[in-house]
């Protein structure tokens, strides 16, 4: 499925407008207890970079602190070709930070995000012109969970984009550290009917529905008035449900070392391919490959792949492409 809004193509400035919380990243170097690789993260920000690297026209909406971390984000957006004209600089709040530690049970996250600039995001920060001129608007449960004003901003942005004919892609990204399961279900259930594509992982689904059974999960989503639901299964690929039609799309095998940002990359790559006019299932296969490649390096942003490597993996699934740079 591709964009079906009635606007003239000349009036569409962006393929993707993403709203949320950028976070400066310190990712533990494998085997090094006190050594960290500096980088960038935040689910909606990762998605924006992933979409831009695939070739989409992207704008990012957020707030950052007037600090070194915030300045580095602005440099990142410029390098990646992301429109950051609506990223507000807050002189009185800090850019959010998080640490990734690698344990025998997987990666563990520690956050310094309370009272961050992004948590102060509100409806007053929304650029209506950008939201009215995008094919896809993207946000997540994390963006809603960081504060009530940010949650209101997500709902307002969705309404603006939809009113102009845009489509909405929303990723549940439930984080129990940010809100209770009951609050997550309440807010996300209100969001689902406003979306074109509702994305969630098995972990998200278990919190929202109490089950990891795909049929039970899709039934819950349909009861919540979901239009199209995509259940992300990691290395096993994804399943898409539209009404009673459900179809699995296989994943890709790679030498994974860190899954940070893989789901965000999936969303960004999916929207870019839909913007190009790909059928949904074709776009999902591409997004699965892009997400898999993200797992072959450490950190959220550095391993995000470029089209050449993604196409190489989709065409030659037994070959391990490099992720050194754009093709």
Beta strands, then each sheet from edge to edge (+ up, - down):
strand 1: 14-19
strand 2: 23-28
strand 3: 36-41
strand 4: 58-65
strand 5: 87-90
strand 6: 96-103
strand 7: 106-112
strand 8: 134-140
strand 9: 167-171
strand 10: 197-201
strand 11: 228-232
strand 12: 238-242
strand 13: 245-249
sheet 1: 5+ 4+ 1+ 8+ 9+ 10+ 11+ 12- 13+
sheet 2: 3+ 2- 6- 7+
end
